[in-house]
Amino acid sequence: MSASKQVAVIGAGPAGLMAAEVVSATGVAVTVYERMPSVGRKLLMAGRGGLNLTHSEDYARFVTRYGDANPRLRHALDAFPPSALVAWADGLGQQTFVGSSGRVFPKAMKTSPLLRAWLARLDRQGVKIRTRSEWLGWDGDALRIRCAEGREDRVFADAVVLALGGASWPRLGSNGAWAAVLQSRGVDVAKLQPANCGFTIAWSESFQRFAGNPLKNIALGFEGQTSRGDAVIARYGIEGGAVYALSAQLRDAIAGNGCAVLSIDLRPNLSPAELVRKLSQPQGSQSLTNYLRKAVHLSPPEINLLREVHGASLGRDASALPQQIKSLKLTLTAPQSLDRAISTAGGVSFASLDENLMLKSMPGVFVAGEMLDWEAPTGGYLLQACFATGVAAAKGALNWLGK
């Protein structure tokens, strides 16, 4: 393939950098344009507590995590599944391991060693990265790029890969401004909404002192969907991995009904009968707090959550307490805003794209990553789809250049 071909990649997150790697590996010249002063800012933030690259669960189960978007993402995921992502990281000298939850991490845990090795590979492949270069749209067939000096350049490319991210964590670079630009060009863009987010609860002032405390090993339920794991009490309400797994259903229910009632089982590992047995012991002179702490090992935040919800109706014996512990009802009134969400729902509709992730209305322009209309829970699913669609868009661009 001719080295004179030029591909522009807009956005230097995981999807954009992966697209740049795949295209440049064939000898095609690639320039990546990034609005921020450095690349991979959201990727670095995601790896602060350990970079969760993907998940090791059975692939048939894995793809269901993308919900309604599964059929539309399936081609990209099948072509670049979790095993391929693990092999790619290993090729960068970043061996991985599977955690107790099935999540896959680099052994170094941090993002920075992987990102350094990746950037070195891109440099060897001739990829040029221009930071502080903001894409503004098009002027005819040319890309409009505003440089750090304030100058606006017109850039011509034989193919373009858009990988601008969603609209969560905007201070890291993904602000969703691209939506209006694409809509003005006739592209269908579903409304950008918060995903993997916390939710507002009208806590009493006294309960807000427990903000920051975890609720460990709980089970959440909403409209037949369940999630097990941890949550965190926030001053505004509740957040955490177990909540994020249900955030799409909760968000949509609030949009339709004004609120959503989330059920919490504080002791999912104990059956109702076991709870009854443990709580049938005489309380004696113990306070209810000490009784619950000793009998079923409830933490102070959990006990006070029971008081917050049930108030004077909180049971004091085995006739009511087991049910209250296993079915605590919280009324959620709003999702947190996009700038507080981990990821974004909505984006470029798959109906606007062909099988190569090329915009039907804009031949030669491909879309990858969180810009696309899909969402998934945390646990490695977000990054996996970003990497996979980056590969798919790059292959689509190469097919386009080969015509």
SVG drawing of the C-alpha trace seen along z (x, -y; Angstrom):
<svg xmlns="http://www.w3.org/2000/svg" viewBox="-43 -32 54 53">
<polyline fill="none" stroke="black" stroke-width="0.4" points="0.0,0.0 1.4,-3.4 3.1,-5.2 1.9,-8.5 -1.6,-7.8 -2.4,-10.0 -4.7,-9.0 -5.8,-11.5 -6.8,-10.2 -8.7,-12.6 -8.3,-11.8 -5.4,-10.1 -7.3,-7.9 -7.2,-4.0 -9.4,-3.8 -7.5,-6.5 -4.1,-5.2 -5.1,-1.7 -6.4,-2.8 -3.1,-4.7 -1.2,-1.5 -3.1,0.7 -3.1,-1.7 0.6,-2.7 1.7,1.0 0.9,1.2 3.1,-1.7 0.4,-4.3 1.3,-7.7 -0.7,-8.5 -1.0,-11.8 -2.9,-11.8 -4.5,-15.1 -5.2,-15.6 -6.8,-18.7 -5.1,-18.2 -1.4,-18.8 -0.7,-15.0 -2.2,-11.7 -4.2,-9.1 -5.4,-11.2 -8.6,-9.3 -6.7,-6.0 -4.2,-7.2 -7.0,-8.3 -8.7,-4.9 -5.6,-3.1 -5.1,-5.0 -6.4,-2.0 -5.1,0.6 -5.7,0.6 -8.6,3.0 -7.9,3.9 -10.6,6.5 -12.4,9.5 -11.6,13.2 -15.2,14.5 -16.6,16.9 -16.8,15.0 -20.5,15.9 -21.2,14.2 -18.8,11.4 -20.6,10.1 -23.9,9.9 -22.5,7.1 -23.1,4.7 -26.8,5.1 -28.7,4.0 -25.5,2.9 -24.1,6.5 -25.2,7.4 -23.8,4.1 -20.5,4.4 -20.1,8.1 -18.1,7.9 -15.5,5.7 -15.4,7.8 -15.1,11.1 -12.2,9.7 -10.4,8.4 -11.7,10.3 -10.2,10.2 -7.6,12.8 -6.3,10.5 -6.1,7.6 -4.1,9.7 -1.7,10.8 -1.3,7.2 -0.4,6.0 2.1,8.9 3.6,7.8 4.3,4.5 6.1,6.3 3.2,5.8 2.2,9.2 -1.2,9.5 -2.9,11.4 -6.5,12.3 -7.8,10.9 -10.1,12.7 -13.1,11.0 -12.1,12.3 -10.8,8.8 -7.6,8.6 -4.8,6.2 -1.2,5.6 1.1,7.1 2.5,3.6 -1.1,2.5 -0.3,-1.1 -1.1,-2.6 2.1,-4.5 4.5,-1.6 2.0,-0.3 1.4,-3.7 5.2,-4.4 5.8,-1.2 2.8,-1.8 4.0,-5.3 7.5,-4.0 5.9,-1.4 3.9,-4.1 7.0,-6.3 8.9,-3.4 6.0,-3.0 6.3,-6.6 3.1,-7.9 3.1,-11.6 1.2,-12.9 0.2,-16.6 -1.0,-17.6 -2.8,-20.9 -4.4,-20.5 -8.2,-20.8 -10.4,-19.4 -13.1,-21.9 -14.8,-20.1 -14.4,-20.5 -13.9,-23.2 -15.0,-21.6 -12.9,-18.4 -10.3,-19.7 -10.1,-19.1 -10.0,-22.3 -7.3,-22.0 -6.7,-24.8 -3.1,-24.7 -1.7,-25.8 -0.6,-29.1 -4.2,-29.9 -3.5,-29.3 -6.1,-27.3 -4.7,-24.7 -6.5,-23.0 -5.5,-19.4 -6.2,-17.0 -6.3,-13.2 -7.3,-10.2 -9.2,-8.8 -10.2,-10.0 -10.8,-8.1 -12.8,-10.0 -12.1,-8.8 -13.0,-11.7 -14.5,-9.9 -17.9,-10.5 -18.6,-13.4 -17.7,-12.0 -14.7,-13.4 -14.6,-16.5 -11.6,-17.9 -9.6,-15.0 -10.5,-16.0 -13.7,-14.3 -16.3,-17.0 -18.8,-15.8 -18.5,-18.9 -18.2,-16.7 -21.9,-15.8 -23.1,-19.1 -20.4,-19.1 -21.5,-15.7 -25.2,-16.5 -24.7,-19.5 -23.4,-17.1 -26.5,-14.9 -25.1,-12.2 -27.6,-10.7 -26.3,-11.1 -28.2,-9.7 -28.4,-12.0 -25.3,-11.7 -26.1,-10.6 -24.2,-9.5 -23.4,-5.9 -21.7,-4.0 -22.7,-6.9 -23.9,-7.5 -27.5,-8.5 -29.1,-11.1 -30.9,-10.1 -32.4,-12.6 -30.3,-11.6 -31.1,-13.3 -28.4,-15.8 -27.4,-13.5 -26.8,-10.5 -24.6,-12.5 -21.8,-12.1 -21.4,-8.5 -20.3,-9.8 -17.3,-7.9 -18.1,-4.7 -18.4,-1.5 -21.2,1.0 -19.3,4.3 -20.4,7.5 -24.0,6.4 -26.6,7.4 -28.7,4.8 -31.9,5.5 -34.0,3.5 -36.8,4.8 -35.5,8.3 -31.9,7.3 -29.3,8.0 -25.8,7.0 -23.4,8.1 -20.4,6.2 -19.6,3.0 -21.2,-0.4 -20.2,-3.6 -22.4,-6.1 -21.9,-9.5 -23.1,-12.9 -25.4,-13.2 -26.6,-9.5 -24.9,-6.3 -22.2,-5.1 -19.8,-2.3 -19.4,0.8 -22.5,2.6 -24.6,-0.5 -22.8,-1.1 -23.8,2.4 -27.5,1.3 -27.0,-2.3 -28.5,-2.0 -31.8,-0.6 -31.9,-3.0 -31.2,-6.0 -33.9,-5.1 -36.5,-4.4 -35.9,-7.8 -36.2,-9.4 -39.6,-7.7 -41.0,-7.8 -39.2,-10.5 -37.6,-8.0 -36.4,-4.4 -36.6,-2.2 -33.4,-0.2 -33.5,2.8 -30.4,3.7 -29.7,7.0 -27.1,6.2 -26.4,9.8 -26.8,11.8 -24.7,14.7 -27.2,15.4 -30.6,16.9 -33.7,15.4 -33.8,18.5 -30.2,18.1 -30.9,14.4 -33.9,15.4 -31.8,17.9 -29.0,15.4 -31.5,12.6 -33.5,14.9 -30.8,14.7 -31.9,12.5 -30.8,8.9 -30.6,8.5 -29.3,5.1 -27.4,4.6 -28.2,1.6 -29.6,2.4 -26.3,1.2 -24.3,3.7 -26.8,6.5 -26.7,6.1 -23.0,5.8 -22.4,8.9 -25.3,11.1 -24.9,10.4 -21.8,8.3 -23.5,5.2 -21.2,2.2 -22.1,-1.2 -22.9,-2.7 -25.1,0.3 -27.0,0.0 -27.5,-3.7 -28.7,-3.1 -31.4,-0.8 -32.3,-3.6 -32.3,-6.2 -34.7,-4.1 -37.0,-2.6 -36.8,-5.2 -39.2,-4.3 -40.4,-1.2 -37.0,0.5 -37.6,3.9 -36.0,4.9 -36.3,8.7 -36.4,11.6 -39.9,10.9 -39.1,7.8 -35.3,7.3 -34.4,10.1 -36.7,8.8 -35.5,5.2 -31.9,6.3 -32.5,8.3 -34.8,5.8 -33.8,2.3 -35.5,-0.1 -33.8,-3.3 -35.5,-5.9 -33.2,-7.3 -34.3,-10.6 -31.6,-11.5 -28.4,-10.2 -25.3,-12.2 -24.3,-14.5 -22.0,-13.6 -19.0,-15.3 -19.2,-13.0 -20.0,-9.8 -17.3,-7.2 -18.6,-6.7 -21.2,-7.9 -24.3,-6.4 -25.5,-7.6 -23.4,-8.7 -23.2,-8.1 -25.9,-5.6 -24.9,-2.4 -27.6,-3.1 -25.4,-6.0 -22.5,-3.6 -21.7,-0.8 -20.2,2.5 -16.7,0.9 -17.7,-1.8 -17.6,-4.4 -20.2,-7.2 -22.6,-6.6 -23.1,-10.3 -19.3,-11.0 -17.3,-8.5 -13.8,-8.0 -14.7,-9.1 -14.7,-6.3 -15.8,-6.3 -14.4,-4.4 -14.6,-4.1 -17.0,-5.8 -18.3,-8.1 -20.4,-5.2 -23.9,-4.5 -23.1,-1.7 -22.6,-1.4 -21.3,1.3 -20.5,1.7 -17.1,1.3 -15.0,4.4 -12.9,4.2 -15.8,4.1 -15.4,0.3 -11.8,0.5 -12.2,3.7 -14.8,2.2 -12.7,-1.0 -9.7,1.1 -11.8,3.4 -13.7,0.6 -10.3,-1.2 -9.0,1.9 -12.3,2.2 -12.3,-1.4 -8.6,-1.2 -9.3,1.9 -12.2,0.1 -10.0,-2.8 -7.4,-0.5 -10.2,1.2 -11.3,-2.3 -7.7,-3.2 -7.3,0.0 -10.3,-0.7"/>
</svg>
